[in-house]
Amino acid sequence: MKEELKVGIVEANRGSSFMLPFTAISETKVTTIGDINEDALQEIGEKFSINQHFTQYEENYEDGDSEVVD
């Protein structure tokens, strides 16, 4: 069984270009996104089914379940 690496993306609008490459890798899963723009968080979160959204990047480290943040 492969272990899945949980990834967080900062700057959801710009970082959304990383979503497809991460979803194409079976060993990774994007679990959190961050952006200061709450509308962008909502839109990108819905598009990629990501429920954990952060407006302050520090929250992603403290409260998110991501193991890696890009």
N, CA, C and O atoms as a GROMACS GRO file, in nm:
protein
  280
    1MET      N    1   0.084  -0.118   0.000
    1MET     CA    2   0.000   0.000   0.000
    1MET      C    3   0.088   0.125   0.000
    1MET      O    4   0.181   0.136   0.080
    2LYS      N    5   0.059   0.216  -0.089
    2LYS     CA    6   0.136   0.340  -0.097
    2LYS      C    7   0.089   0.438   0.010
    2LYS      O    8  -0.029   0.447   0.041
    3GLU      N    9   0.185   0.510   0.064
    3GLU     CA   10   0.152   0.615   0.158
    3GLU      C   11   0.130   0.744   0.080
    3GLU      O   12   0.208   0.776  -0.010
    4GLU      N   13   0.026   0.817   0.114
    4GLU     CA   14  -0.009   0.939   0.043
    4GLU      C   15   0.051   1.060   0.114
    4GLU      O   16   0.037   1.074   0.236
    5LEU      N   17   0.117   1.148   0.040
    5LEU     CA   18   0.175   1.270   0.093
    5LEU      C   19   0.071   1.380   0.080
    5LEU      O   20   0.024   1.409  -0.030
    6LYS      N   21   0.036   1.443   0.191
    6LYS     CA   22  -0.065   1.549   0.191
    6LYS      C   23   0.003   1.683   0.163
    6LYS      O   24   0.098   1.722   0.231
    7VAL      N   25  -0.048   1.753   0.062
    7VAL     CA   26   0.014   1.876   0.013
    7VAL      C   27  -0.079   1.994   0.036
    7VAL      O   28  -0.200   1.983   0.018
    8GLY      N   29  -0.021   2.106   0.076
    8GLY     CA   30  -0.094   2.233   0.087
    8GLY      C   31  -0.043   2.330  -0.018
    8GLY      O   32   0.077   2.334  -0.046
    9ILE      N   33  -0.132   2.406  -0.077
    9ILE     CA   34  -0.097   2.503  -0.180
    9ILE      C   35  -0.122   2.644  -0.126
    9ILE      O   36  -0.231   2.674  -0.077
   10VAL      N   37  -0.020   2.730  -0.135
   10VAL     CA   38  -0.032   2.870  -0.095
   10VAL      C   39  -0.056   2.952  -0.220
   10VAL      O   40  -0.008   2.917  -0.328
   11GLU      N   41  -0.130   3.061  -0.206
   11GLU     CA   42  -0.170   3.146  -0.319
   11GLU      C   43  -0.255   3.065  -0.417
   11GLU      O   44  -0.211   3.030  -0.526
   12ALA      N   45  -0.376   3.037  -0.374
   12ALA     CA   46  -0.465   2.947  -0.447
   12ALA      C   47  -0.482   2.983  -0.594
   12ALA      O   48  -0.482   2.894  -0.679
   13ASN      N   49  -0.495   3.111  -0.626
   13ASN     CA   50  -0.511   3.149  -0.766
   13ASN      C   51  -0.391   3.108  -0.850
   13ASN      O   52  -0.406   3.036  -0.948
   14ARG      N   53  -0.274   3.151  -0.812
   14ARG     CA   54  -0.152   3.117  -0.885
   14ARG      C   55  -0.117   2.971  -0.864
   14ARG      O   56  -0.076   2.902  -0.958
   15GLY      N   57  -0.133   2.923  -0.743
   15GLY     CA   58  -0.097   2.786  -0.709
   15GLY      C   59  -0.188   2.681  -0.769
   15GLY      O   60  -0.154   2.562  -0.769
   16SER      N   61  -0.303   2.723  -0.820
   16SER     CA   62  -0.394   2.624  -0.877
   16SER      C   63  -0.332   2.555  -0.999
   16SER      O   64  -0.377   2.447  -1.038
   17SER      N   65  -0.230   2.616  -1.058
   17SER     CA   66  -0.162   2.550  -1.170
   17SER      C   67  -0.087   2.425  -1.124
   17SER      O   68  -0.050   2.341  -1.206
   18PHE      N   69  -0.064   2.413  -0.994
   18PHE     CA   70   0.002   2.294  -0.939
   18PHE      C   71  -0.097   2.181  -0.910
   18PHE      O   72  -0.056   2.067  -0.887
   19MET      N   73  -0.224   2.211  -0.910
   19MET     CA   74  -0.324   2.112  -0.872
   19MET      C   75  -0.321   1.989  -0.962
   19MET      O   76  -0.315   1.876  -0.914
   20LEU      N   77  -0.326   2.011  -1.091
   20LEU     CA   78  -0.329   1.897  -1.183
   20LEU      C   79  -0.205   1.810  -1.173
   20LEU      O   80  -0.217   1.687  -1.170
   21PRO      N   81  -0.084   1.868  -1.168
   21PRO     CA   82   0.032   1.781  -1.150
   21PRO      C   83   0.027   1.699  -1.020
   21PRO      O   84   0.061   1.581  -1.020
   22PHE      N   85  -0.016   1.762  -0.910
   22PHE     CA   86  -0.025   1.688  -0.784
   22PHE      C   87  -0.132   1.582  -0.789
   22PHE      O   88  -0.113   1.474  -0.733
   23THR      N   89  -0.244   1.608  -0.855
   23THR     CA   90  -0.350   1.507  -0.863
   23THR      C   91  -0.311   1.394  -0.957
   23THR      O   92  -0.365   1.283  -0.946
   24ALA      N   93  -0.219   1.420  -1.048
   24ALA     CA   94  -0.174   1.314  -1.140
   24ALA      C   95  -0.078   1.217  -1.072
   24ALA      O   96  -0.056   1.107  -1.123
   25ILE      N   97  -0.022   1.256  -0.959
   25ILE     CA   98   0.072   1.170  -0.885
   25ILE      C   99  -0.009   1.095  -0.779
   25ILE      O  100  -0.063   1.156  -0.686
   26SER      N  101  -0.018   0.966  -0.792
   26SER     CA  102  -0.103   0.889  -0.702
   26SER      C  103  -0.058   0.895  -0.555
   26SER      O  104  -0.138   0.869  -0.465
   27GLU      N  105   0.067   0.928  -0.532
   27GLU     CA  106   0.118   0.933  -0.394
   27GLU      C  107   0.095   1.068  -0.327
   27GLU      O  108   0.134   1.087  -0.212
   28THR      N  109   0.031   1.163  -0.397
   28THR     CA  110   0.006   1.294  -0.337
   28THR      C  111  -0.142   1.328  -0.340
   28THR      O  112  -0.217   1.281  -0.426
   29LYS      N  113  -0.182   1.412  -0.244
   29LYS     CA  114  -0.318   1.462  -0.240
   29LYS      C  115  -0.314   1.605  -0.185
   29LYS      O  116  -0.257   1.628  -0.078
   30VAL      N  117  -0.373   1.699  -0.257
   30VAL     CA  118  -0.381   1.836  -0.208
   30VAL      C  119  -0.494   1.842  -0.106
   30VAL      O  120  -0.610   1.815  -0.139
   31THR      N  121  -0.460   1.879   0.017
   31THR     CA  122  -0.559   1.878   0.125
   31THR      C  123  -0.592   2.018   0.177
   31THR      O  124  -0.697   2.037   0.239
   32THR      N  125  -0.504   2.116   0.152
   32THR     CA  126  -0.529   2.251   0.200
   32THR      C  127  -0.489   2.352   0.094
   32THR      O  128  -0.399   2.328   0.013
   33ILE      N  129  -0.558   2.467   0.096
   33ILE     CA  130  -0.519   2.579   0.010
   33ILE      C  131  -0.524   2.707   0.091
   33ILE      O  132  -0.602   2.720   0.186
   34GLY      N  133  -0.440   2.801   0.054
   34GLY     CA  134  -0.436   2.929   0.122
   34GLY      C  135  -0.430   3.044   0.024
   34GLY      O  136  -0.371   3.033  -0.084
   35ASP      N  137  -0.493   3.154   0.061
   35ASP     CA  138  -0.490   3.276  -0.020
   35ASP      C  139  -0.552   3.387   0.063
   35ASP      O  140  -0.636   3.360   0.148
   36ILE      N  141  -0.510   3.510   0.039
   36ILE     CA  142  -0.572   3.621   0.111
   36ILE      C  143  -0.709   3.656   0.051
   36ILE      O  144  -0.789   3.724   0.114
   37ASN      N  145  -0.734   3.609  -0.070
   37ASN     CA  146  -0.860   3.634  -0.139
   37ASN      C  147  -0.958   3.521  -0.108
   37ASN      O  148  -0.943   3.410  -0.160
   38GLU      N  149  -1.057   3.548  -0.024
   38GLU     CA  150  -1.150   3.444   0.018
   38GLU      C  151  -1.237   3.393  -0.097
   38GLU      O  152  -1.276   3.276  -0.097
   39ASP      N  153  -1.266   3.479  -0.193
   39ASP     CA  154  -1.343   3.434  -0.310
   39ASP      C  155  -1.263   3.331  -0.391
   39ASP      O  156  -1.319   3.232  -0.437
   40ALA      N  157  -1.134   3.356  -0.407
   40ALA     CA  158  -1.047   3.262  -0.478
   40ALA      C  159  -1.041   3.129  -0.403
   40ALA      O  160  -1.045   3.022  -0.465
   41LEU      N  161  -1.031   3.136  -0.271
   41LEU     CA  162  -1.029   3.012  -0.192
   41LEU      C  163  -1.156   2.931  -0.214
   41LEU      O  164  -1.150   2.810  -0.234
   42GLN      N  165  -1.268   2.998  -0.210
   42GLN     CA  166  -1.396   2.929  -0.229
   42GLN      C  167  -1.404   2.866  -0.368
   42GLN      O  168  -1.441   2.750  -0.382
   43GLU      N  169  -1.368   2.944  -0.470
   43GLU     CA  170  -1.377   2.895  -0.607
   43GLU      C  171  -1.284   2.777  -0.633
   43GLU      O  172  -1.326   2.675  -0.687
   44ILE      N  173  -1.158   2.790  -0.594
   44ILE     CA  174  -1.060   2.684  -0.616
   44ILE      C  175  -1.094   2.563  -0.529
   44ILE      O  176  -1.081   2.449  -0.574
   45GLY      N  177  -1.136   2.588  -0.406
   45GLY     CA  178  -1.175   2.479  -0.317
   45GLY      C  179  -1.289   2.395  -0.374
   45GLY      O  180  -1.286   2.272  -0.369
   46GLU      N  181  -1.388   2.462  -0.427
   46GLU     CA  182  -1.501   2.390  -0.488
   46GLU      C  183  -1.457   2.315  -0.613
   46GLU      O  184  -1.495   2.200  -0.634
   47LYS      N  185  -1.377   2.380  -0.695
   47LYS     CA  186  -1.332   2.320  -0.821
   47LYS      C  187  -1.256   2.190  -0.797
   47LYS      O  188  -1.272   2.093  -0.872
   48PHE      N  189  -1.172   2.188  -0.692
   48PHE     CA  190  -1.086   2.072  -0.666
   48PHE      C  191  -1.128   1.993  -0.542
   48PHE      O  192  -1.052   1.907  -0.496
   49SER      N  193  -1.244   2.021  -0.487
   49SER     CA  194  -1.296   1.951  -0.368
   49SER      C  195  -1.199   1.954  -0.250
   49SER      O  196  -1.167   1.851  -0.191
   50ILE      N  197  -1.152   2.075  -0.218
   50ILE     CA  198  -1.062   2.094  -0.104
   50ILE      C  199  -1.138   2.174   0.001
   50ILE      O  200  -1.184   2.285  -0.026
   51ASN      N  201  -1.151   2.117   0.120
   51ASN     CA  202  -1.233   2.179   0.224
   51ASN      C  203  -1.157   2.267   0.322
   51ASN      O  204  -1.217   2.351   0.388
   52GLN      N  205  -1.026   2.249   0.332
   52GLN     CA  206  -0.948   2.327   0.428
   52GLN      C  207  -0.891   2.450   0.357
   52GLN      O  208  -0.806   2.439   0.269
   53HIS      N  209  -0.940   2.570   0.398
   53HIS     CA  210  -0.898   2.696   0.338
   53HIS      C  211  -0.837   2.785   0.446
   53HIS      O  212  -0.886   2.790   0.558
   54PHE      N  213  -0.730   2.856   0.410
   54PHE     CA  214  -0.665   2.945   0.505
   54PHE      C  215  -0.634   3.079   0.440
   54PHE      O  216  -0.588   3.084   0.326
   55THR      N  217  -0.658   3.188   0.513
   55THR     CA  218  -0.623   3.320   0.463
   55THR      C  219  -0.488   3.367   0.516
   55THR      O  220  -0.430   3.461   0.463
   56GLN      N  221  -0.437   3.302   0.619
   56GLN     CA  222  -0.305   3.331   0.674
   56GLN      C  223  -0.221   3.204   0.661
   56GLN      O  224  -0.260   3.099   0.712
   57TYR      N  225  -0.107   3.212   0.593
   57TYR     CA  226  -0.029   3.091   0.567
   57TYR      C  227   0.012   3.019   0.695
   57TYR      O  228   0.029   2.897   0.695
   58GLU      N  229   0.030   3.094   0.803
   58GLU     CA  230   0.069   3.031   0.929
   58GLU      C  231  -0.036   2.930   0.976
   58GLU      O  232  -0.002   2.827   1.035
   59GLU      N  233  -0.163   2.960   0.948
   59GLU     CA  234  -0.271   2.870   0.989
   59GLU      C  235  -0.259   2.734   0.920
   59GLU      O  236  -0.293   2.630   0.978
   60ASN      N  237  -0.209   2.736   0.798
   60ASN     CA  238  -0.191   2.611   0.724
   60ASN      C  239  -0.092   2.520   0.797
   60ASN      O  240  -0.113   2.399   0.804
   61TYR      N  241   0.013   2.578   0.850
   61TYR     CA  242   0.113   2.500   0.924
   61TYR      C  243   0.059   2.453   1.059
   61TYR      O  244   0.086   2.342   1.102
   62GLU      N  245  -0.017   2.540   1.125
   62GLU     CA  246  -0.064   2.511   1.260
   62GLU      C  247  -0.188   2.421   1.262
   62GLU      O  248  -0.198   2.330   1.345
   63ASP      N  249  -0.284   2.448   1.172
   63ASP     CA  250  -0.414   2.383   1.180
   63ASP      C  251  -0.445   2.287   1.064
   63ASP      O  252  -0.537   2.206   1.075
   64GLY      N  253  -0.370   2.295   0.956
   64GLY     CA  254  -0.397   2.210   0.840
   64GLY      C  255  -0.337   2.072   0.856
   64GLY      O  256  -0.252   2.050   0.942
   65ASP      N  257  -0.383   1.980   0.773
   65ASP     CA  258  -0.330   1.845   0.781
   65ASP      C  259  -0.226   1.818   0.672
   65ASP      O  260  -0.190   1.703   0.648
   66SER      N  261  -0.179   1.923   0.606
   66SER     CA  262  -0.076   1.905   0.502
   66SER      C  263   0.058   1.875   0.566
   66SER      O  264   0.092   1.925   0.673
   67GLU      N  265   0.133   1.792   0.496
   67GLU     CA  266   0.268   1.758   0.540
   67GLU      C  267   0.373   1.842   0.467
   67GLU      O  268   0.484   1.861   0.516
   68VAL      N  269   0.335   1.890   0.349
   68VAL     CA  270   0.421   1.971   0.265
   68VAL      C  271   0.340   2.090   0.215
   68VAL      O  272   0.224   2.073   0.177
   69VAL      N  273   0.399   2.208   0.214
   69VAL     CA  274   0.330   2.327   0.163
   69VAL      C  275   0.412   2.384   0.051
   69VAL      O  276   0.532   2.407   0.065
   70ASP      N  277   0.346   2.407  -0.064
   70ASP     CA  278   0.414   2.461  -0.182
   70ASP      C  279   0.357   2.596  -0.213
   70ASP      O  280   0.401   2.660  -0.309
   0.00000   0.00000   0.00000
